[in-house]
Amino acid sequence: MDAAGLIASLQKAGLKLAIAESLTGGLLSSAFVSVPGASNVLLGTIVAYQTSLKHELLGVASGLLENQGAVDPEVAAQMAGGVRAKLASKTGTDESAVIGVATTGVAGPDAQDGIAVGTVYIAISGPKVGEVVYAHQFEGSRDEIRIATVNAAISHLVEAYCD
């Protein structure tokens, strides 16, 4: 199933989507907004590329960012939970009907804080699944890693929310 199928399935279930992106830089959001009718499901997105914005906009614990850096499974989890809570609140949407998804990782060309290129964490925070983080090690160019991350995020959402 692709983004269009996922949007249709989430709409049928009465669920909304909130996205927090780092390494994908808006690419995941773009996959959804290219679908006609996406506004029925997608609340919005926060691209927090700079580490400080992960704390300021998404509520990721500053100590976690200082100690672990931006590419960490708990950072991804806090990003997903943070975007879910923030966008639900700002849109007046019941948080129990909102799914937060977040991407963080190293697309390259160089390692970041000792973390290898291709290391990616995708987190989902939402009804039915609670909080889950998926770890990936992708190969390829910067663009290939970013595209693989988008495809994996959509796949994880489909697995979690589509019957």
Backbone as a ProteinNet text record, in pm:
[ID]
protein_1_A
[PRIMARY]
MDAAGLIASLQKAGLKLAIAESLTGGLLSSAFVSVPGASNVLLGTIVAYQTSLKHELLGVASGLLENQGAVDPEVAAQMAGGVRAKLASKTGTDESAVIGVATTGVAGPDAQDGIAVGTVYIAISGPKVGEVVYAHQFEGSRDEIRIATVNAAISHLVEAYCD
[TERTIARY]
84.9	0	89.2	45.1	120.3	56.5	106	55.3	-92.9	-137.4	-278.7	-367.4	-328.2	-404.1	-405.1	-292.4	-283.1	-373.6	-372.7	-461	-606.3	-646.6	-785	-819.7	-728.4	-752.4	-762.4	-673	-676.3	-803.9	-845	-968.3	-1088.5	-1094	-1203.9	-1208.4	-1092.5	-1083	-1101.4	-1111.8	-1127.8	-1000.8	-885.7	-757	-691.6	-610.2	-535	-386.3	-306.2	-162.3	-87.2	14.8	104.7	246.8	326.3	459.4	568.3	675	797	912.1	981.9	1090.3	1222.2	1328.6	1462.5	1532.3	1594.2	1674	1593.3	1463.3	1381.6	1342.3	1357.2	1343.5	1217.5	1105.8	980.7	941.4	1029.8	1002.7	887.1	877.5	766.8	635.1	634.7	514.1	473.5	570	543.2	475.2	515.2	452.5	303.4	266.7	125.8	51.7	111.5	38.6	22.6	93.4	73.3	-55.5	-117.6	-241	-362.3	-448.9	-571.2	-651.3	-697.8	-774.4	-689.6	-558.9	-471	-509	-565.8	-602.3	-710.6	-778.1	-875.9	-809.8	-681.2	-608.6	-486.9	-409.7	-283.7	-309.1	-274.1	-287.8	-177.8	-57.4	55.5	185.8	292.6	426	519.5	616.2	722.5	853.9	927.7	1060.8	1159.6	1209.6	1303.4	1442	1503.3	1632.2	1744.7	1742.2	1842.5	1808.9	1910.1	1890	1813.1	1843.9	1775.9	1625.5	1583.3	1439.9	1365.6	1437.3	1374	1326.4	1402.8	1362.3	1256.8	1285.6	1199.1	1061.2	1052.4	924.5	854.6	933.6	876.1	881.9	951.2	956.3	1052	1145	1244.4	1330.5	1353.8	1430.2	1568.8	1603.4	1732.8	1848.4	1835	1939.6	1961.9	1854.2	1865	1942.9	1909.1	1979.1	2126.7	2155.3	2294.3	2373.3	2312	2383	2386.2	2278.6	2269.1	2283	2259.8	2259	2123.1	2108.8	1978.8	1939.5	2035.7	2006.8	2006.5	1887.5	1872.7	1728.3	1704.7	1566.8	1474.4	1524.5	1439.1	1409.5	1503.4	1478.1	1365.2	1371.3	1265	1130.4	1128	1003.3	948.1	1036.1	990.5	946.4	1009.4	965.6	823.7	797.8	665	559	589.5	494.3	473.7	581.4	573.5	491.1	512	434.6	288.4	265.2	127.1	54.1	116	52.5	36.5	141.1	138	34.4	33	-60	-203.8	-223	-357.9	-408.6	-325.2	-363.5	-390.1	-302	-313.6	-431.1	-476.8	-589.5	-719.9	-714.2	-834.4	-881.9	-788.8	-820.4	-794.5	-883.1	-864.2	-736.6	-641.7	-512.9	-527.5	-634.3	-653.8	-685.8	-709.6	-735.8	-618.9	-505.5	-390.5	-274.5	-211.5	-91	25.3	127.5	250	354.1	423.6	531.9	652.6	770.9	892.5	1006.3	1093.1	1213	1335	1438.5	1567.6	1676.2	1789	1896.2	2008.1	2096.4	2212.5	2204.2	2180.1	2169.5	2304.4	2402.1	2533.8	2555.8	2667.6	2765	2857.5	2858.2	2949.4	2873.5	2942.8	2886.4	2858	2768.4	2731.8	2749.6	2832.9	2856.5	2891.4	2968.7	3010.3	2905.8	2794	2686.9	2698.9	2694.5	2719.8	2612	2656.1	2564.4	2467.1	2340.1	2237.4	2163.2	2210.7	2141.2	2016.7	1902.2	1774.6	1683.7	1610.8	1507	1375.9	1273.6	1137.8	1051.4	978.9	893.8	748.7	660.8	516.9	462.8	380.5	311.4	163.8	82.2	-59	-146.1	-275.3	-368.4	-331.8	-367.3	-346.5	-203.7	-104	35.2	107.8	53.3	125.7	244.3	361.6	485.1	578.1	622	711.9	818.9	940.9	1052.4	1112.9	1137.4	1198.6	1338.6	1435.9	1574.4	1606.6	1674.2	1713.2	1858.8	1920.9	2052.3	2041.3	2025.9	2007.4	2140.8	2149	2267.1	2232.8	2334.8	2314.5	2354	2317.3	2347.1	2256.5	2284.8	2201.6	2054.6	2028.8	1891.3	1829.2	1906	1853.7	1817.8	1898.2	1869.2	1743.3	1728.7	1608.4	1482.8	1490.8	1376.1	1344.2	1445.4	1423.3	1355.6	1391.3	1330	1181.6	1149	1008.3	929.7	984.4	914.6	896.5	997.7	987.8	884	880.9	782.9	640.7	616.5	483.4	451.7	547.1	528	494.8	565.7	538.5	398.9	358.5	224.1	117.3	142.5	48	36.6	150.1	149.7	72.5	87.4	25.3	-122.7	-165.3	-300.9	-390.2	-341.3	-425.2	-444.8	-566.5	-599.6	-584.4
-118.2	0	124.2	225.7	350.2	458.2	579.9	691.5	715.9	701.9	724.7	622.6	497.2	393.1	413.1	454.3	480.7	596.2	704.2	818.9	773.7	695.3	647.6	561.9	476	387.8	466.7	563.8	645.1	728.4	782.9	862.7	776.1	656.4	564.4	532.7	523.3	492.2	616	733.4	856.6	902.6	864.9	900.9	1016	1090.6	1202.8	1172.4	1243.5	1220.6	1350.4	1341.4	1453.6	1402.9	1479.3	1433.2	1525	1462.9	1534.9	1476.1	1561.9	1513.3	1581.5	1504.6	1559.8	1524.9	1407.8	1377.7	1378.3	1351.7	1349.9	1490.3	1589.7	1730.4	1768	1704.5	1735.8	1633.5	1541.1	1440.9	1348.8	1311.2	1227.4	1303.5	1427.3	1509.6	1523.3	1542.2	1556	1432.1	1314.5	1191	1191.1	1251.4	1256.4	1370.9	1489.6	1603.4	1591	1500.6	1476.7	1398.9	1347.5	1269.1	1362.6	1363.2	1443.6	1400	1496.6	1465.9	1445.1	1464.3	1444.9	1534.2	1650.2	1743.2	1687.3	1582.2	1517.4	1436.5	1408.6	1325.2	1397.5	1462.8	1522.9	1654.9	1657.8	1782	1880.1	1828.9	1915.7	1844.4	1920.6	1865.1	1969.2	1921.3	2007.7	1946.9	2023.9	1980.8	2047.7	1967.9	2017.6	1964.2	2027.6	1980.9	2009	2126.4	2161.4	2095	2046.6	1975.3	2059	2186.4	2271	2279	2269.9	2276.5	2150.6	2040.9	1918.5	1940.3	2014.9	2049	2159.9	2267.9	2385.9	2364.3	2291.6	2273.7	2141.6	2039	1905.7	1856	1929.6	1890.4	1777.3	1748.2	1645.2	1697.1	1613.8	1653.3	1703.3	1821.7	1880.3	1793.8	1733.6	1646.3	1524.5	1471.3	1357.6	1398.6	1513.7	1561.9	1588.7	1644.9	1672.7	1544.3	1444.9	1321.1	1219.8	1209.5	1106.5	1160.4	1290.7	1347.9	1331.8	1382.6	1386	1253.3	1165.4	1037.9	929	904	814.5	764.5	640.4	590.2	666.6	707	781.5	921.7	981	1110.6	1094.8	989.8	965.6	949	872.9	850.7	982	1065	1193	1288.7	1281	1362.4	1323.2	1192.7	1144.6	1182.6	1161.9	1199.3	1348.9	1423.4	1569.3	1628.9	1581.6	1636	1594.5	1477.1	1429.8	1521.4	1545.5	1628.8	1772.8	1828.8	1969.5	1995.6	1915	1940.9	1905.7	1806.8	1778.9	1900	1952.3	2067.9	2191	2218.9	2339.8	2335.6	2214.8	2203.4	2167.9	2151.6	2115.3	1974.3	1886.8	1748.2	1660.7	1567.4	1472.3	1392.2	1398.8	1332.4	1181.3	1123.8	979.5	940.2	1038.8	1012.1	1055.4	1087.5	1137.6	1038.9	1016.9	936.1	1031	1022.2	1097.4	1004.7	1052.3	974.7	1066.6	1011.6	1093.1	1017.5	1094.7	1039	1115.2	1042.5	1103	1004.8	1056.3	967.9	1043	966.5	1021.9	982.4	1081.9	1055.2	1066.6	1124.7	1136.6	1270.4	1291.7	1190.1	1145.1	1215.8	1181.9	1134.5	1057.7	1015.5	1139.9	1125.7	1237.3	1192.6	1261.4	1228.3	1080.7	1026.4	887.3	786.5	833.9	745.5	729.7	605.1	572.9	626.8	661.6	700.2	584.4	617.4	516.7	472.6	515.7	485.1	571.8	508	579.1	522.1	611.8	572.1	635.2	551.9	595.9	559.8	658	633.2	662.8	584.9	607.2	618.3	719.1	737.6	752.7	663.2	676	569.5	582.5	481.4	345.3	242.8	104.5	56.8	136.2	90.6	151	255.8	323.4	396.9	351.2	412.5	302	312.1	212	281.4	228.5	284.2	172	203.3	109.1	158	69	102	44	122.8	79.3	115.8	38.9	72.5	63.6	179.3	183.4	206.3	158.7	175.1	270.8	333	414.1	558.7	638	780.7	851.8	976.6	1060.2	1054.5	1075.1	1071.8	933.4	829.6	693	662	708.2	686.4	761.5	883.6	961.8	897.4	851.6	786.1	654.5	578.4	452.7	479.8	589.6	625.7	656.9	733.1	764.8	637	549.9	425.3	338.3	333.5	253.8	313.5	445.5	509.8	478.5	489.2	457.2	310.3	223.6	80.6	50.7	112.8	91	141.3	253.7	305	211.7	159.2	64.3	-60.6	-114.8	-233.1	-209.1	-90.4	-59.4	-26.4	35.7	92.2	43.3	-43.9	-91.7	-241.4	-281.5	-424.1	-498.7
0	0	0	-71.6	-81	7	-5.4	76.1	51.1	-72.7	-104.4	-33.7	-37	31.3	181.2	234.3	377.5	417.7	338.9	366.3	367.7	269.3	261.6	382.6	421.9	535.9	666.8	685.1	807.2	811.9	697.2	693.9	731.9	677.5	708.2	857.7	920.2	1063.5	1151.2	1090	1166.9	1235.5	1178.8	1237.7	1161.6	1234.1	1177.7	1189.5	1111.9	1107.8	1134.4	1219.6	1248.8	1225.9	1153.9	1113	1167.2	1220.2	1259.7	1178.2	1108	1022.6	1055.7	1041.6	1047.5	916.3	907.3	788	659.4	665.8	544.5	499.8	583.9	545.5	470.2	498.4	430.7	325.4	295.8	192.8	231.7	360.3	405.4	393.4	435.9	423.7	277.5	191.1	48.1	-8.5	39.9	-6.6	24.9	136.6	174.4	106.6	101.6	43.4	-107.8	-170.3	-313.5	-340.3	-234	-246.8	-236.2	-337	-325.5	-202.1	-126.4	-5.7	118.2	107.4	222.4	339.5	310.3	417.6	508.6	466.4	552.7	663.8	649.2	744.8	802.8	719.6	763.2	836	964.6	1041.4	1004.5	990.1	958.4	984	967.5	982.1	1042	1115.7	1166.2	1118.7	1040.2	998.1	1093.4	1185.6	1287.1	1251.5	1156.5	1105.4	1204.9	1264.5	1364.3	1497.7	1567	1693.2	1793.9	1806.1	1905.6	1881	1755.8	1724.8	1768.5	1778.6	1827.9	1971.8	2047.4	2184.9	2184.4	2114.2	2119	2057.3	1948.5	1879.2	1911.7	1943.2	1961.7	2105.5	2191.4	2331.9	2364.6	2275.4	2306.3	2421.7	2519.9	2638.8	2599.1	2646.8	2611.1	2660.2	2776.3	2828.8	2740.7	2687.4	2595.7	2470.9	2415.8	2297.1	2325.6	2443.7	2480.1	2500.7	2562.8	2596.1	2482.3	2406	2303.5	2161.8	2145.4	2011.5	1948.4	1828.1	1761	1697.1	1673.7	1608.2	1715.4	1768.3	1882.2	1884.9	1924	1924.3	2019	2134.8	2228.3	2175	2102.9	2039.3	1937.5	1856.6	1758.5	1828.8	1937.6	2011.4	2066.4	2122.9	2177.9	2067.5	1951.9	1838.2	1796.3	1785	1743.2	1845.7	1972.3	2077.2	2084.9	2064.6	2071	1958	1836.1	1723.3	1735.4	1786.2	1805.8	1903.7	2017.9	2120.9	2074.3	2015.8	1975.1	1867	1762.3	1652.5	1690.1	1775.1	1825	1902.4	1990.1	2071.6	1985.7	1893.5	1811.9	1715	1679.9	1587.1	1658.4	1789.7	1864.3	1833.9	1799.2	1766.1	1888.5	1914.3	2023.5	1997.7	2089.9	2070.6	2051.5	2103.1	2088.5	1944.3	1858.7	1717.3	1628.5	1690.8	1615.3	1624	1509.6	1499.7	1475.1	1557.5	1534	1473.6	1372.8	1313.1	1300	1327.2	1323.5	1256.6	1190.4	1127.9	1177.3	1212.8	1244.4	1202.7	1160.1	1116.4	1048	986.8	917.7	770.7	685.2	541.8	471.1	537.1	477.6	410.8	356.2	318	430.7	543.8	652.9	775.3	859.1	986.8	1070.8	1166.6	1255.1	1399.5	1472.7	1613.9	1632	1539.9	1548.7	1504	1451.4	1405.4	1254.1	1210.7	1070	976.9	857	750.2	726.7	711.9	687.7	812.5	930.3	1055.3	1063.4	1079.2	1079.5	1187.5	1254	1348.2	1303.9	1299.5	1266.4	1386.1	1437.6	1554	1520.6	1582	1573.1	1714.5	1736.8	1863.6	1831.8	1885.1	1851.8	1912.1	1884.3	1932	1873.1	1941.5	1899.3	1921.4	1884.3	1895.7	2015.2	2074	2181.9	2123.8	2160.1	2110.9	2063.5	1940.9	1885.6	1801.8	1808.7	1731.6	1647.5	1522.5	1429.2	1395	1404.6	1370.1	1232.5	1151.2	1016.6	991.8	904.4	851.8	701	635.9	491.6	421.4	298.8	214.8	101.9	45.4	-73.1	-53.5	-152.4	-150.4	-50.2	-28.8	60.1	17.2	-110.3	-161	-144	-171.6	-157.8	-12.6	80.7	223.1	263.9	217.2	250.6	191.2	67.7	3.6	74.1	109.3	182.1	316.3	380.2	508	490	387.9	359.7	333.1	249.2	217.2	341	425.7	548.7	643.6	656	744.6	698.4	569.6	516.2	541.3	518.3	540.7	687.5	779.3	922.6	959.4	904.3	930.9	874	756.1	694.7	782.9	825.6	911.6	1040.4	1096.4	1224.5	1214.6	1102.8	1097.9	985.3	900.4	790.1	803.1	800.9	815.3	684.9
[MASK]
+++++++++++++++++++++++++++++++++++++++++++++++++++++++++++++++++++++++++++++++++++++++++++++++++++++++++++++++++++++++++++++++++++++++++++++++++++++++++++++++++++

